[in-house]
Amino acid sequence: MGLLNKALVSGAVLVVGARVRAQVRDARETKRRKSSAPQFDTRLSGQDFIDIAGEIARKTPRVVRAEVRGMTVTLVVRSNSGLTNWEAEADFNDYGRLTGTYWLTSENDQSPIPEFFASGLQDEVCKRIGAPSGP
């Protein structure tokens, strides 16, 4: 292997290593954020959050069910064909606080439904807690 090939391989290894370290760091931070105990306040109680999430889920096309645990909402969504369901998660736990910021994960990255739901929930949460909504 020539010097140029060794340099290219070494550079590729460094880039891949840096990406892996960043992914591990992100995963640790996500775990720390999600494990923070939810602390609701007088502006928006836990029950209010559940009620708002349920109302928005009922208004969102193809959402079969919304399950709320703390500040995280798991959506069950009917596929376009109607033959299967898939899930998405809208996580509003911002280190134990409800700030309106959310993180989405979905089994169907092509669907706009999780973003539509989370954005609607964000708007309501921000309206209730007096925070600006949107990106």
Long-range contacts (C-beta under 8 A, 24 or more apart in sequence): 30-103, 32-95, 33-93, 33-94, 33-95, 34-72, 34-91, 34-93, 36-93, 36-95, 36-96, 37-96, 38-70, 38-71, 38-93, 38-96, 38-98, 39-96, 39-97, 40-98, 41-98, 41-129, 43-128, 43-129, 43-130, 44-98, 44-125, 44-128, 44-129, 46-70, 48-128, 49-92, 49-98, 49-125, 52-121, 52-124, 52-125, 52-128, 53-121, 56-117, 56-120, 56-121, 56-124, 57-117, 59-120, 60-113, 60-116, 60-117, 60-120, 61-113, 62-113, 63-113, 63-117, 66-117, 71-98, 73-117, 73-118, 73-121, 75-113, 75-114, 75-117, 77-108, 77-111, 77-113, 77-114, 86-111, 88-113, 88-114, 88-117, 89-114, 90-114, 90-117, 90-118, 90-121, 92-121, 92-122, 92-125, 98-125, 98-129, 99-129, 99-131, 100-125, 100-126, 100-129, 100-131, 100-132, 100-133
